[in-house]
């Protein structure tokens, strides 16, 4: 699911979990653009009920990825009713009129397949990867979610406990587990103010009718993309889609969209969080352009320069040369209407967080004052190209990319052209982006300190 924090271990090993944890946010959100050098053929069409369908045929592997992406995430929620999109990520596995409760998993695993789902602030994504002769099973399961999802007090109460336990394990009781939540509440004031996990108090207070209203508003064909990739016969697949989805009615109400105009930060926001940790952490979150901005690709290059691998600047200088951090990274987190670049470092033993922040700031400042050397720029671009090419090496990756590009850009063919957008990024453009966004007044700075350092309160 969304929050993939890993079990913490002591001292330096514990800090590695943060790298994995924050990277999970990055991976769940469609971060680095995906493309391949060879042309990915696909067909796109729309059913009368508004469901967008994308089909990619690849007979080289005997599997098929059946995916459904809904244009709903935590930003579609309202204060006091947060966590709904992530809650439905769980509830959609509860069962339906014709799928017995808790049987969804059995259908998939008995057919030799796999499945999962994830939620971001902008969308919710479900998938099944099945042997290609089980295509109809995947289509039936997804159609049942749309047409006959079981939303009753039993399922709601069950999933309430599941989500609460997830939050306890992945956030509340995980060292550094609240970083993402604490960053968002300070970096944004509008629809991106809260994380997809939402508030457990909101989920507890919500009534069954409010869950039903959310479902009937957002989980409708005209707010979804069915993307299928694998060993399929196009004509027979279309007939199956027609049979399973054409009778599902279009949503009856307009789909609300939050105001995308997030007010800019006007000054540096700095705060201290006390946590059950052993090593201090420094987090610097810079407001960045939205995912669909023309500046997006240069911003991704910028993040890769900072911490894209062991030879990146933050790792080479701050971690290896100065030995001020045991873990350090720069995580780009781009949304449909706004973005963040989250630089973080876990201080080495006996290192003051002020010293760590100063070293991080020095590396950031260099990017705002001079061009990236040509040799370093070439290395970074090669690294990005490798990541871009390999990210669509599976049927699931292709299906998700096609849906992402269609949902957020209105152009699924970006899967074939986005690599060119990266290749057009220049050193001068990266310098311009750094100067524009990597400013102290455009960031949130958090110090995570051990609970033992919390000042004593007076009586």
N, C-alpha and C positions, 0 to 999 in steps of 0.2 A: 504494500500500500504506500501511501505518500511518505510517511515518516519512517525512514530506514536507518535509524541510529543503531550502531553496533554495540555489543557489550563492551563496557569499559574495563580496562585492566590498569594496573598500577603504573605510576610515574610516566616515563616517556612513552611506553606502549599505549597508555590510555589516551594520549593526545592524538595518536594516529587515528583513533576512532572519529575524531572531529573531522579530519580530512575526508574520511569515508562518508561521514554523515552529511556534511555540507555538500559533498559531491553528489550525494543522492538527490538533494534538491535540484541540483544542476541537471542531473540525468533525467529526472522526472519531468522537468520542464524542457521543452524542445530547444535546447541551447544551440550548440554548434549545428549549423545548417547541414543538411544531408544531401549528397549527390553522388553520382558515379560517372566515370568517364565514358562508359558505354551507354547508349541510349536506352532508357527505360520506357517501353511502350505501355500505354494504358488507354482505357476507354472510360469516359465520364458521361453520366447522364443523370436525369432526375425523374423520379416517379411523380405522378400527379399530386400525391400528398406532401410533396416537398422534400422527401428523402433523397439526398445526393448519394450516388453510387459511383465508385471508382473500381475498375477491374484491371489487374495486371496479370498476364498469363506467362508463366515460366515453367516449362516442362522438364527442367534439369533436376528438380527435386520432387519427390513424391509427397509433398506436404502442401497445406494451404493455411494461410493466416486469415482468419475472419475477424475483422476489427470494427468496432463502433465507437465513434468519437462524438461526444455531445458538447455543444458550445455553451457549457455552463461550468463555472468553477466558483471558488470562494468569493470572487469579486461580485458575483450576482446575488450575494446574500445581503442582508441588511443588519445594521447594529441591533443586537438583541436576539437575532435569529442566525447566528453564525454557525459554521460547521455542517451546514445542510448538504452541500455538494459532496464532501468527504463522507458524510453519513450515508448518502445514497450509493456511493461506491461500494459500501458494505451491503446495504439493504438490497441492492440489485442481485445479490447472490442468494437471497433468502428463499426464493421460490416464486411460483406463479400459479395461476389457475390449473395448469396442466403439469407443472413441475413440482413434485412434492417438496416440502420444506427440507432444506439441507441436502437436496439431491443434485444440485447443479454440478458440484465437483465430481460426483460419481459418473454422470454422463460423460464428462470429458476424459477422466482418467481411465474409465472402462473402454473408451475408444482409442486409448493410446496417445492422448493429447495432453496439452498443458494450457494453462490459462492464468490471467491475472488482470489487474486494473490499477489505475493510478489517477490521482486528482491534482490539478494545479490550481492556480488562481484564475485560469482562463478556460480550462476544459477538463472533461472527464473522459478517460479512455479505457475501453474494455477490449480484451482480445482472447481468442482461442487459436492455438496452433494445433492442427489436426492432420492425420493422414488424409490425403486428397480425396479418398473415397468416403470421407465423413463430412464433406462440405455441407450437406443438408442438415446435419446435426447442429453445426455451428450457426447456420442461418435460423434454424428453429429456435435455438436458445436465445439468440439476440432478438428475434421477433417477439418472443414471449415477454422479454423485459419491457418492450414497448407497449404491448397490447394487454398483457394479463398479469403484470407484476403484482405480487401479493403485498399489500401494505395494510397491516392490521396491528393491533396492540401487542400481539405475541412477538411478531417480527421486530417491531420498533423497540420494544423493551429488551429483546435479546441483543440487538445491535447497539443499543445504548451502552450496555455493559461491555461489549466487545470494543467499542471506540474508546470508552473510558479506560479500559485496561491498556489499550494501545498507547494512549497518551501518557499513562503512568509509566509504562515501560520505556517508551521511545523519547519522551520529553521530560516529564517531571522528575523521574528518578535516574536520568542519564546525565552524567557530567557534560557540561556545555550544551545540553539538549535544548535549552530555551533560546539559543542565539538567534535563530531565524525569527522567532516570534518577537523577541525584544528589538531586533533591527527593524522589522516591518512597522511596529507600532510607533517608531520614531521617524522613520524615513518617509512615511506616507500618512496622509490625513483622510484620504478618500477610500475608494473601493479596495485598494491594496493594503489597507491598514492592518488587516488580520491575516493570519496564516490559514491554510485549508483545514487544519485540524480544528479550528474554531474554539468556541468556549463550551466546556462541558455543562456549565450552568444553563447556557442557551439550549443545548440539546435536551437537558433534563426538563426544562420548562415547556418546551415545544409540545403542542397538542397534535393529536393524530390528524386533525383537519389541516393543520399547517404543513405537515409532511405531504399530505395528499395534494394540496394546492401547489407546492413546489414541484412535485412530480408532474402534474398535469400541465404545468407552465413550461418546463424546460425539457422534459424527457419525451419529446414528440418528434415525429419524422422530419418536420421542417426545421429542426434544430440539431440535426444529426448528419453524420457522414458514415456510410457503410463502405469500408475500403477492404478489398479482398485481393490477396496476392498469392500466387502459387500455381500448382499444376491443375488448372481448370480448363474446361471447355466453355468458351464465352457464351455461346448460344444457350446451352443447357443451364448455365449459371444464371443467366438472365431470367429464364423461365422459373427457376427455383426462387429467385428474388421476388419475382412477380407473385408467385404463389404465397410466399410467407409475409410479404410486406405491403402489398398493394391495398389490402383491406384495412390497414391500420389508419385511423382517421388523423387528419392534420390537426395541429393544436388549435383550440378554440379561441385563445386569447393572444394578443400581441406579446412577443417575447421582450421583456424589459431589458434594456442595456444601460449600465451605469454610466455616469458622466466620465468621459475619458480624460478630462482636463484636470490633472493633478497639480495643485499649486506647487511652484518650485520651492526648494529650501532657500532660505535667505541668510542663514548663519549656521555655523557648525553646532551640532547637537552632541554633547558629550555627557556620558553617564557611566555609573559604576554598578555592576551586578555582582552580588555575592552568591557563590555557588559552592556545592560540595565537590570541590576540585583540589588538586594539589599544586598545579602549576597555573600561573596567571595566563590570561589570553588577551590579545589586543585585536579588536575587530574594527575595521574602517569600511563603511558602506557608502559608496558614492552613487548618487542618482545618475542614471544613464538613459540613453535614448530608448524608445520602445522597440520591440522586435521588428516591426515593419518599417522602421525608419531607414532612410538611405545611409545613415551613419552606423547602422548595426554591424556591418561586416568589419569596418575599421575598429569598432569597439571590441569585437571578438579578437582581432589581431592584437590589440592592446593588452587584453587579458592574458593571451598566450605568451606575450613577451614577458609579462610579470611572473607568471608561474606555470607555464606550460611545460612541465617535465623537469627532470633533475638539473638540466643546464640552464633553466630560466633564471631571471635576475634575482627574484626573491630567494629562490633556493640556493643559488650560487653564492650570493653575497651575504644575505642575512643569516641563512641557516648554516652554510658550509664554511665560508670564510670567517665571518664574525662569530659564528656559533652562538647566536643569541636566541635561536628558536629550535625546538625539536620537530616542529611541523609548521609549514607555512604554505599558503596558497592564495590564489586570486580566483574567485568563483563568479563568473558572469551569470546573472539571473535576469533574463529578459522576458518581459511580459507583453501582452498585446497592446497595452496602453502606457506602459512605463517600464523602467528597468533599473537594475542595481548592479554594481560591481563590488563584490564583497571581498576585501583583502583581510586575511586573518593570520595571526601567528600565535603559537603557543610558546611561551617563554621557556628558555632552558633553565635548568636548576640555578638558583641564586641570581637570575637576571631580572632587573627591575623592569616592569612594563613600560616605563617612560623611555628607557634605553631601547627597548624593542620597537616602540612606536617611532622613535627618532630614526632608527635605521630603515624602517619601512618607508617613512616619509622621504628619506633621502633618495631611495630608489624610484619612488613615484615622481619626485621633483625632477629627476634626470629626464624622465620621459616628456616633461613639459618644457624643457629648455633646449633640447637638441634632437636631431634626427637619429633614428635607430641606425647603427652601422649596417652597411649593405650586407656583410657576411651574416650578421645576426638576423637581419630581416629575411634573408634567403632561407636560413635554417627554420625560422618560424613559419614561413609560408609553405615550406616542404612538409613540416609537421602538420599544419592545418590540412593540406591537401591529402595527406595520408589518412587523417581522421575522417575527412569528408568522404573519401572513396570507400573506406572500410565500414563506415557506419550504416551503409545499406547493403551489407553482405548477406542479410537474411530476408526471407519473405516477410517476416514481421516488421523489420526495419523499413522495408519498402512501403508496406501498407500504411504504417504510421506516418511516414514522411509525406506520402501522397495526401493523406487526410489533413495533416498539419498545414501543408502549403495551400491546400484548397480552403481550409477554414480561416486561416489568418491572412492570407494574401489573395485569396480568390483565384489562385493559379497553381494547380497541381503540377504543371510542367516545370515549376522551379526546381523540381527534383533533378531535371536535366541541365539546368542553366545556372544554378546557384554557385557552383564552383567557379564559374567565370566571374561572378561578382567578387569573390574573394581575390581572384587573380588580378582584378583591376584596382585593388587597394594599394595605395602608394605610401611610402614612408612619410611624405608630407601630410597626407590625410590622417595618419595615425598621430602625428605630432599635433595637428589641429584638434583632434578629438581629445587628446590628453589635456591640452590647454583649456579646452572648453569645459570639461567635466571633472577633471582631477584637481578640484579646488577645495580648500578647507571649508569654505562656506557652503559647499554642496555635498556635505557628508555627515554621517552619523559615526561617532567614535564611542565604542564601548570597551570598558575594561572589565574583564571577568576576573574576580579575585577570590581566593579561598575564603570560605565562610569564617575561618579563624581570624581573618583580618578585618572583619566587620567591626566598626567602632562600637564601643560599649554605650548603651543608652543610659542617660541619667535617670535617677529615681525621682 
